[in-house]
Amino acid sequence: MRRLMIPVDVSPAQGTPRSLRWLDVATGRPRSARVARVLDDWDYAGRWWEGEVRRHYLLLETDAGTTLEVFREGNDWCLSRLSD
C-alpha cells in the first residue's frame, strides 16, 4: 500500500462512507471511488499523554477492487494509504 496522508472528501460525512473524492498527488487530477464494503475499522488513541488527537480508521474496498485506508480526526477525513 502506498502512503499518501492527503485530505479526502467522504460522503456521507457521518456514518459509513459510500464514496470518496481526492486529488491525485502524482497527476494533480481529481479521483473518486465508490465504497463496496468496509473490511475493518479501529480506533487509534495515539500518544494521548502528549495531547495527540484520537483517530478512527477504516479499511475500505472499492467497487473497482482498490483497498483504501482512511481516518477521521475531528471533522476532517484523510486518505492515509491506497493499494490499486
KOLDOZA-913890 format. One record per atom (N, C-alpha, C, CB): x, y, z; residue in three letters. Coordinates in steps of 0.1 Angstrom, whole numbers, padded with zeros to 4 digits, always signed. Last residue first. Glycine has a CB too. Layout:
REM residues N
XYZALA;...
***
This chain:
REM residues 84
-0038-0001-0053ASP;-0046-0004-0065ASP;-0042-0017-0071ASP;-0044+0007-0075ASP;-0040+0011-0022SER;-0034-0001-0029SER;-0043-0003-0041SER;-0033-0013-0020SER;-0033+0037+0001LEU;-0040+0032-0011LEU;-0033+0021-0018LEU;-0043+0044-0021LEU;-0036+0055+0031ARG;-0029+0046+0023ARG;-0039+0041+0012ARG;-0024+0034+0031ARG;-0050+0078+0041SER;-0037+0075+0045SER;-0029+0066+0037SER;-0037+0070+0059SER;-0070+0104+0036LEU;-0067+0091+0029LEU;-0052+0088+0032LEU;-0069+0092+0013LEU;-0089+0119+0061CYS;-0076+0118+0054CYS;-0075+0104+0048CYS;-0065+0120+0064CYS;-0113+0142+0073TRP;-0110+0129+0068TRP;-0097+0130+0060TRP;-0121+0123+0059TRP;-0123+0161+0101ASP;-0116+0160+0089ASP;-0113+0146+0086ASP;-0103+0168+0090ASP;-0134+0165+0126ASN;-0143+0166+0114ASN;-0136+0164+0101ASN;-0151+0179+0114ASN;-0113+0144+0143GLY;-0122+0155+0144GLY;-0133+0155+0133GLY;-0115+0169+0144GLY;-0102+0125+0119GLU;-0096+0131+0130GLU;-0104+0144+0132GLU;-0081+0135+0128GLU;-0106+0094+0103ARG;-0112+0107+0107ARG;-0106+0112+0119ARG;-0128+0104+0109ARG;-0089+0078+0076PHE;-0091+0080+0090PHE;-0098+0093+0092PHE;-0079+0080+0099PHE;-0086+0050+0053VAL;-0089+0064+0056VAL;-0090+0066+0071VAL;-0102+0069+0049VAL;-0072+0030+0030GLU;-0073+0032+0044GLU;-0075+0047+0046GLU;-0059+0027+0051GLU;-0085+0010+0003LEU;-0081+0023+0008LEU;-0082+0023+0024LEU;-0091+0034+0003LEU;-0081-0011-0024THR;-0082-0010-0010THR;-0077+0003-0005THR;-0074-0022-0003THR;-0100-0017-0054THR;-0089-0009-0047THR;-0091-0010-0032THR;-0088+0005-0052THR;-0121-0027-0067GLY;-0112-0037-0061GLY;-0100-0030-0054GLY;-0107-0046-0071GLY;-0141-0011-0076ALA;-0130-0014-0086ALA;-0120-0024-0080ALA;-0124-0001-0091ALA;-0155-0005-0053ASP;-0162-0014-0063ASP;-0152-0018-0075ASP;-0174-0007-0069ASP;-0131-0007-0026THR;-0140+0000-0036THR;-0146-0010-0046THR;-0132+0010-0044THR;-0129-0013+0008GLU;-0127-0019-0005GLU;-0136-0012-0015GLU;-0129-0035-0005GLU;-0112+0002+0036LEU;-0123+0001+0027LEU;-0119-0006+0014LEU;-0128+0015+0023LEU;-0107+0006+0069LEU;-0101-0001+0057LEU;-0112-0004+0048LEU;-0092-0014+0062LEU;-0107+0034+0090LEU;-0115+0024+0082LEU;-0106+0019+0071LEU;-0128+0031+0077LEU;-0100+0048+0122TYR;-0096+0043+0109TYR;-0106+0034+0103TYR;-0083+0036+0111TYR;-0101+0077+0141HIS;-0109+0065+0138HIS;-0106+0061+0124HIS;-0125+0067+0140HIS;-0079+0091+0165ARG;-0083+0089+0151ARG;-0092+0076+0150ARG;-0071+0088+0142ARG;-0073+0116+0189ARG;-0077+0103+0186ARG;-0082+0102+0171ARG;-0089+0099+0195ARG;-0044+0137+0190VAL;-0058+0136+0188VAL;-0061+0121+0184VAL;-0063+0145+0177VAL;-0020+0141+0216GLU;-0023+0136+0202GLU;-0038+0133+0201GLU;-0014+0124+0198GLU;-0011+0148+0241GLY;-0022+0156+0235GLY;-0025+0152+0221GLY;-0019+0170+0236GLY;+0006+0131+0252GLU;+0012+0143+0246GLU;+0002+0152+0239GLU;+0023+0139+0236GLU;-0009+0111+0261TRP;-0002+0118+0271TRP;+0005+0131+0266TRP;+0008+0109+0278TRP;-0017+0099+0237TRP;-0027+0107+0244TRP;-0020+0116+0255TRP;-0037+0099+0250TRP;-0005+0091+0211ARG;+0002+0095+0223ARG;-0007+0105+0231ARG;+0016+0101+0220ARG;-0033+0071+0199GLY;-0021+0079+0197GLY;-0013+0081+0210GLY;-0023+0092+0191GLY;-0056+0058+0196ALA;-0056+0068+0206ALA;-0043+0077+0205ALA;-0057+0062+0220ALA;-0075+0046+0171TYR;-0061+0048+0175TYR;-0060+0060+0184TYR;-0052+0051+0162TYR;-0099+0022+0163ASP;-0096+0035+0169ASP;-0081+0035+0173ASP;-0105+0038+0181ASP;-0110+0006+0133TRP;-0104+0006+0146TRP;-0101+0020+0150TRP;-0091-0002+0146TRP;-0123-0017+0108ASP;-0123-0004+0114ASP;-0117-0005+0128ASP;-0137+0003+0115ASP;-0124-0034+0076ASP;-0120-0033+0091ASP;-0122-0019+0095ASP;-0106-0038+0093ASP;-0138-0033+0052LEU;-0130-0045+0056LEU;-0127-0045+0071LEU;-0118-0046+0048LEU;-0167-0023+0039VAL;-0158-0019+0050VAL;-0151-0032+0054VAL;-0165-0012+0062VAL;-0174-0022+0004ARG;-0175-0027+0017ARG;-0164-0022+0027ARG;-0176-0042+0017ARG;-0174-0004-0018ALA;-0181-0016-0019ALA;-0184-0022-0005ALA;-0174-0026-0027ALA;-0175+0030-0024VAL;-0171+0020-0014VAL;-0180+0008-0016VAL;-0172+0026+0000VAL;-0162+0045-0053ARG;-0174+0041-0046ARG;-0170+0030-0037ARG;-0185+0037-0056ARG;-0140+0073-0058ALA;-0142+0058-0057ALA;-0155+0056-0049ALA;-0130+0051-0049ALA;-0120+0096-0077SER;-0131+0092-0069SER;-0133+0077-0068SER;-0144+0099-0074SER;-0097+0123-0083ARG;-0101+0108-0083ARG;-0113+0106-0074ARG;-0089+0099-0079ARG;-0084+0151-0101PRO;-0093+0145-0091PRO;-0096+0130-0093PRO;-0107+0153-0091PRO;-0049+0154-0108ARG;-0063+0153-0112ARG;-0071+0147-0101ARG;-0064+0144-0124ARG;-0022+0153-0102GLY;-0029+0166-0100GLY;-0044+0166-0104GLY;-0022+0177-0107GLY;-0007+0130-0104THR;-0012+0136-0117THR;-0018+0150-0115THR;-0022+0127-0123THR;+0001+0125-0078ALA;+0010+0122-0089ALA;+0006+0130-0101ALA;+0011+0107-0092ALA;-0020+0130-0061VAL;-0008+0138-0059VAL;+0001+0136-0071VAL;-0001+0134-0046VAL;-0054+0134-0068ASP;-0042+0125-0070ASP;-0029+0133-0070ASP;-0044+0117-0084ASP;-0076+0145-0045LEU;-0068+0150-0056LEU;-0056+0140-0057LEU;-0063+0164-0053LEU;-0107+0127-0039TRP;-0095+0133-0035TRP;-0087+0137-0047TRP;-0086+0123-0027TRP;-0137+0112-0026ARG;-0131+0121-0037ARG;-0118+0127-0031ARG;-0140+0132-0042ARG;-0158+0084-0020LEU;-0147+0092-0017LEU;-0142+0100-0029LEU;-0135+0083-0011LEU;-0188+0069-0007SER;-0180+0074-0018SER;-0169+0083-0013SER;-0188+0081-0029SER;-0198+0060+0016ARG;-0202+0053+0004ARG;-0194+0057-0008ARG;-0217+0057+0002ARG;-0189+0055+0051PRO;-0187+0061+0038PRO;-0192+0053+0026PRO;-0172+0063+0036PRO;-0211+0054+0078THR;-0203+0046+0069THR;-0201+0053+0055THR;-0209+0032+0067THR;-0213+0086+0096GLY;-0216+0072+0093GLY;-0207+0065+0084GLY;-0230+0071+0087GLY;-0210+0117+0079GLN;-0212+0109+0091GLN;-0216+0095+0087GLN;-0223+0116+0100GLN;-0207+0125+0052ALA;-0196+0129+0062ALA;-0198+0121+0075ALA;-0197+0144+0065ALA;-0214+0098+0029PRO;-0218+0109+0037PRO;-0207+0112+0047PRO;-0231+0107+0044PRO;-0184+0109+0016SER;-0198+0111+0015SER;-0205+0098+0019SER;-0203+0115+0001SER;-0154+0127+0020VAL;-0161+0114+0023VAL;-0176+0117+0022VAL;-0157+0108+0036VAL;-0125+0139+0006ASP;-0139+0142+0008ASP;-0147+0129+0009ASP;-0145+0151-0003ASP;-0093+0139+0020VAL;-0103+0132+0012VAL;-0117+0137+0016VAL;-0101+0117+0013VAL;-0059+0150+0022PRO;-0073+0152+0026PRO;-0082+0144+0016PRO;-0076+0167+0026PRO;-0033+0124+0026ILE;-0039+0136+0019ILE;-0053+0137+0023ILE;-0037+0134+0004ILE;-0015+0102+0030MET;-0017+0112+0040MET;-0022+0125+0034MET;-0005+0115+0048MET;-0001+0080+0016LEU;-0005+0092+0010LEU;-0006+0104+0020LEU;-0017+0091+0002LEU;+0016+0050+0009ARG;+0013+0060+0020ARG;+0010+0074+0013ARG;+0024+0061+0031ARG;+0005+0022-0008ARG;+0012+0035-0008ARG;+0007+0044+0003ARG;+0010+0042-0022ARG;+0008-0012+0000MET;+0000+0000+0000MET;+0009+0012+0000MET;-0010+0000+0012MET;
***
